[in-house]
């Protein structure tokens, strides 16, 4: 059996289970810190700046929502589940045709992770009831949590990181271009005052945790492409 190259090992390790665990821990810790230290000041600063609701972020988010099908249906919750459900369905059909198909397994893994991330995100929104920055600035900062809001964690970020983070795990060689879209969405949600920094970080931590759990649960069934070829 050929030995893996140093390049292959480097790419594999950069998006390993350990990297996912570290991402989840660091983002969760930063989210907690941001809640107590950065959120309010950062939200007010961005809202008062000339960069608030930049056309690049507004139009870019609309385009990505349309392309991903996130705004395809009238029901936002069902629209958010449409892409992940489609990926799982296509993957299962592919597995029925060829159980050895890595592409089919990758579709099931990616769609499943996204669905689980979105579902967990909606459950946490209901649990915490946090107001959005724009709502807090309009009505005061006294009752920010458990107020019937849906800011924490970010649903948009859960959707896109829940989609692209498992892909980055499966195909570590392309992790940088794969993460451009979810990072853009994360910045856009903060810029448009729809979410606090901690909302975004919380969703990234959630997506990393779900991806890690799925990778551990399914093991070599979804080994990263660099490892699967050995």
C-alpha positions in Angstrom: 0.0 0.0 0.0 1.5 3.4 -1.0 2.5 5.8 1.8 0.5 9.0 2.0 2.4 12.1 0.9 3.2 14.9 3.4 0.8 17.1 1.4 -2.0 14.6 1.8 -1.4 14.2 5.5 -1.4 18.0 6.0 -4.6 18.5 4.1 -6.3 15.6 6.0 -5.2 16.8 9.4 -6.3 20.4 8.8 -9.9 19.2 8.8 -9.8 16.1 11.0 -12.0 15.2 13.9 -9.6 17.0 16.2 -9.9 20.1 14.1 -13.7 19.9 14.3 -13.6 19.5 18.1 -11.2 22.4 18.5 -13.4 24.6 16.3 -16.5 23.7 18.4 -14.7 24.4 21.7 -13.0 27.7 20.6 -16.2 29.1 18.9 -18.3 28.1 21.9 -15.8 29.8 24.3 -15.7 32.9 22.1 -19.5 33.1 21.9 -19.7 33.0 25.7 -17.1 35.7 26.0 -18.8 37.8 23.3 -22.2 37.6 25.1 -20.7 39.3 28.2 -18.1 41.6 26.6 -18.4 42.3 22.8 -22.0 41.8 21.6 -23.6 45.1 22.5 -20.7 47.4 21.7 -20.0 45.7 18.4 -23.7 45.7 17.4 -24.0 49.4 18.2 -20.8 50.3 16.4 -21.7 48.5 13.2 -25.3 49.9 13.3 -23.9 53.5 13.5 -21.2 53.0 10.9 -21.3 53.6 7.1 -20.7 49.9 6.6 -24.1 48.9 8.0 -26.2 46.8 5.7 -23.7 47.0 2.9 -25.2 46.3 -0.5 -22.5 43.6 -1.1 -23.8 41.7 2.0 -27.5 42.3 1.4 -27.5 41.3 -2.3 -25.0 38.5 -1.8 -27.2 37.0 0.9 -30.3 37.2 -1.3 -28.4 35.5 -4.1 -27.1 32.7 -2.0 -30.5 32.2 -0.4 -32.1 31.9 -3.8 -29.4 29.6 -5.2 -29.5 27.3 -2.2 -33.3 27.1 -2.2 -33.6 28.7 1.2 -36.3 31.1 0.0 -37.9 28.7 -2.4 -41.0 27.9 -0.3 -43.3 30.2 1.5 -42.6 28.4 4.8 -39.0 29.5 5.9 -38.6 26.4 8.1 -39.5 24.0 5.3 -37.3 25.9 2.8 -34.4 25.6 5.2 -34.8 21.8 5.2 -35.3 21.4 1.5 -31.7 21.3 0.4 -30.5 18.9 3.1 -33.5 16.6 2.6 -32.8 16.6 -1.2 -29.1 15.7 -0.6 -30.0 12.8 1.7 -32.6 11.5 -0.8 -30.2 11.7 -3.7 -27.5 10.0 -1.6 -29.7 7.2 -0.6 -30.7 6.5 -4.2 -27.0 6.5 -5.1 -26.2 4.1 -2.3 -29.0 1.7 -3.5 -27.4 1.7 -7.0 -23.8 1.4 -5.7 -23.0 0.9 -2.0 -19.3 1.7 -2.7 -20.1 5.1 -4.2 -18.2 7.7 -2.1 -20.2 10.5 -3.7 -23.5 9.0 -2.6 -22.2 8.5 1.0 -20.9 12.1 0.9 -24.4 13.4 0.0 -26.1 11.5 2.8 -23.5 12.6 5.3 -23.6 16.3 4.2 -27.4 16.4 4.0 -27.8 14.7 7.3 -25.4 17.0 9.1 -27.1 20.1 7.7 -30.6 18.9 8.7 -29.4 18.1 12.2 -27.6 21.4 12.5 -30.7 23.3 11.4 -33.0 21.3 13.6 -30.8 21.9 16.7 -30.5 25.6 15.8 -34.3 26.1 15.7 -34.6 24.2 19.0 -32.1 26.5 20.6 -33.7 29.6 19.2 -37.0 28.6 20.9 -35.2 27.8 24.1 -33.3 31.0 24.5 -35.7 33.5 22.8 -33.0 36.1 22.3 -33.9 39.4 20.6 -32.0 40.4 17.5 -29.7 43.4 17.7 -32.1 45.7 15.7 -34.9 44.7 18.1 -32.7 45.3 21.2 -31.7 48.8 19.9 -35.3 49.7 19.2 -36.8 48.4 22.5 -33.9 48.6 25.0 -31.4 46.1 26.3 -33.0 45.1 29.6 -34.8 41.9 28.5 -32.6 40.5 25.7 -33.0 36.8 26.5 -36.1 34.6 26.9 -38.1 37.4 25.2 -39.7 35.5 22.4 -36.9 36.4 19.9 -35.1 34.1 17.5 -31.6 35.5 17.3 -29.5 32.8 19.0 -28.1 30.9 17.3 -28.1 32.2 13.7 -30.3 30.1 11.4 -28.6 31.4 8.3 -25.1 30.5 9.6 -26.4 27.1 10.8 -27.8 26.5 7.3 -24.6 27.4 5.4 -22.0 26.1 7.9 -24.1 23.0 8.3 -23.7 22.5 4.6 -20.2 23.5 3.9 -18.4 22.3 7.1 -19.1 18.6 6.5 -18.0 19.1 2.9 -14.8 20.6 4.1 -14.3 17.6 6.4 -14.9 15.2 3.5 -12.8 17.1 1.0 -10.1 18.8 3.1 -8.1 19.7 0.0 -10.8 22.2 -0.9 -11.6 23.4 2.6 -10.6 27.1 2.0 -12.9 27.7 -1.0 -15.7 25.7 0.6 -15.7 27.9 3.7 -15.8 31.2 1.8 -19.6 31.2 1.4 -20.5 30.4 5.1 -17.9 33.0 6.3 -19.5 35.6 4.0 -23.0 34.7 5.4 -21.7 35.0 9.0 -20.3 38.5 8.3 -23.4 39.5 6.5 -25.7 38.6 9.3 -23.7 40.7 11.7 -23.4 43.6 9.3 -27.2 43.7 8.7 -27.9 43.7 12.5 -29.8 40.5 12.3 -27.4 38.8 14.6 -24.9 39.4 17.4 -21.3 38.0 17.1 -22.1 35.3 19.6 -25.1 34.2 17.6 -22.8 33.5 14.6 -20.1 31.9 16.7 -22.7 29.7 18.4 -24.0 28.4 15.1 -20.4 27.6 13.9 -19.8 25.7 17.1 -23.0 23.8 16.7 -22.2 22.9 13.0 -18.7 21.7 14.1 -20.1 19.7 16.9 -22.8 18.0 14.7 -20.2 17.3 12.0 -17.8 15.8 14.6 -20.6 13.6 16.1 -21.6 12.4 12.6 -18.0 11.7 11.7 -17.5 9.7 14.8 -20.8 7.8 14.4 -20.3 6.8 10.8 -16.5 6.3 11.0 -14.9 5.0 7.8 -18.2 5.1 6.0 -17.5 8.8 5.5 -13.7 8.9 5.8 -12.2 12.1 4.3 -11.5 11.7 0.6 -7.7 12.0 1.2 -7.9 9.0 3.6 -10.4 7.0 1.6 -8.0 6.8 -1.4 -5.3 5.1 0.7 
